[in-house]
Amino acid sequence: MNPSSYVLGGVNSVNISAPSCDGLSRSEELGGAFARVTVVYSCEPSLCADVTCAPPDACHVAGACDPRTGLCTNPNAPDDTACDDGDPTTAESICISGACVAESPCGNGRVGPGEECDDGGHVNGDGCSATCQVEGTRRFLYTVREEDDMLRRFDLRTRKFEDVGPLGVRFDIGELAWEEATGTLWMIDGRANKGLYTVDIATGAATLVGIHGVDKMFGLGLDPRTGNLYGSARGSQPGFYQLDRATGAATLLGTPPRSYDGMAYDTTRDQLVGFVAGYAPLFAIDVANGAGSLLAYQEPTNAGGLAYDPIADQFWEIDQDGFLYTYDPTYDYMQTIFISQLGAHDGLTLVMPAP
């Protein structure tokens, strides 16, 4: 009990230091002007005097005793703490939300070895099968990490990135475009060799088709109706180009007032769409000359790549600031940050079905 201030008999306040609580009531008479005043101290005995709040198992840590009830708290150990679930057939077990669960078996809510997904259940038809394999059409976003020219892919079902392999060539603000009809991943390398390439989606290795020679060609788009490849450039040779699939040679089609840093074909609305880095708008592009019709204004993004997902009917963008965005064309192309802090990436395309 701490010193307290009391007003006694309507006169001045007096500070009284109370004795320590030992479970007994006691009284004290004050002398002097307060001779007729008796102060009574009372407290209850602590219920935690002989209580030890030891953890009950490996998935909990020591708790704290509540002196009012004598009961202990029972806090969980951090997730992923090693434990023993008592099952001799389980190789490894870990703590999840205070429970000891097998780390890898399907149905524990965590993707483990041999699993493509794990939704915590064992039901087919919900996107993740009873054996923890992805159901339906798998889709991947392919992109390039610029610090090491690494081809990477992002599984839209499991929401995980993985490295595919190095391009073997320099990639500097380039772009990717997938051609489903021929199973070809096309690439331009931006400011590097100023060339058109094909890329092996199994190994990441890039093969030169030919040099287009256009300075700062950052955008690449493919029209699946015709198989035509289009490039968009800024700098000393600004314009909208068609690229020869056999030689990489660039033919100028027009000089629109803007260049597109990323392009993707919207098969739902049958139009090529591009975005302008640092400027924010999305445009529908006339493939005859590169002229753009405004679709929407959004928050500005850095140079990056654009892809379209026909299953979800949405656009994806990745940029050099390490952001992965989505755009919803059914809701005024609403922009959403999906992932951040990825590090500088550029080039983006959707591959479906997955190899």
Order of alpha helices (4+ residues) and beta strands (2+ residues): beta-beta-beta-beta-beta-beta-beta-beta-beta-beta-beta-beta-beta-beta-beta-beta-beta-beta-beta-beta-beta-beta-beta-beta-beta-beta-beta
